[in-house]
Amino acid sequence: MIQECCLSSPPDDHGLIFMLTTLNGTIIFCRLDCKSKRLKWMEISYAEQLESITGCDRLLCSLTCCNGKVYAFSTGLRKNFIIHIDIVVKGAEIVISLLPYLTAPTSYMNGCSTSIPFLHGCCNELFFVKLCLRAVDHVAKETVGGVCVWKLDMTNLRWDEMKDLQDDAFFLDLAHGNSAFYSPAIASGLGGYVHFLDRSGKVIHSYDFKNKTIALSSMPTSRASLSDHRLQGDCEEIKSQQEEHKEYEVVVRDDEVGGNSTSIEENMESRLLNIPFDVLKTIMEFCVGVEYLNFRATCKQCH
């Protein structure tokens, strides 16, 4: 069974390799060569190599590419590891080896008993995110107690814990294999958060990284919920933004629009909403995670 997938380097790189990991402890890969008429798939077992590094029988997870190299996360007996998946191409031959790179950062958040780790690379930056969970009394489930984020100092090979995301944002998908996505300088109002989709795929949690608070938001499932949907706690912020926008609103004269006075802002937003609602509903059904958040950010009414 396929577990995760990853490209070995950016899509425009020569000698690009597409990799898949399986729950059987193997890596399936092929070289994406446009000159070749058929893809040549190969499979290797990494179990023995990984056990020699971690000291136990585990799987690779959080497969990611950073600065032209592939990394993964794996748990060990006493500590957790960041693994470098070394790829050497010799003509038609491809050799893949697992090498110890770093130990994963550790921290303890008060009241949290377990955590879910995420390793994610973006261009030349490597991040480690830990979703901390705490048990709920008399209930057979856990709730999110907080989120920790580290960024790797590539020069000194040291993890630096991030205290503020500024306008950046992370999206963690627990419903589809614990995948992660990072967006630097995302649209105003969504930055500074770690958004995560729960295992049911129906609820988005938005963790305010600076204030350490969590808001819940149900995914839209009906026409009514699409127009009314917003994160809890956003109402006052939206009203405040609307008041600010009024100060800069440009009003077109009656004679310029055939006697109908309107604002340029409202006219621009109406273009998207002129699409038939059934079409908008279909688009939303295909939006997952960050795509869904970006759709909300297109205008105030979609928000």
Secondary structure, DSSP 4 states (H G I P E B T S, - for coil): -EEEEEESS-TTSTT-EEEEEETTSEEEEEE--TT-SS---EEEE-HHHHHHHHSS----EEEEEETTEEEEEE--SSS-EEEEEEEEEETTEEEEEEEEEEEPP----TT--EEEEEEEEETTEEEEEEEEEEEPTTSSSEEEEEEEEEEEETTTTEEEE-S--TT-EEEEETTTTSEEEEETTPSTTTTTEEEEE-TTSSEEEEEETTTTEEEEEEPP-SHHHHHH---TT-HHHHHHHHHHHHHTPPBPPGGGTTT---BHHHHHHHHHHTS-HHHHHHHHHH--THHHHHHHTT-TTT-
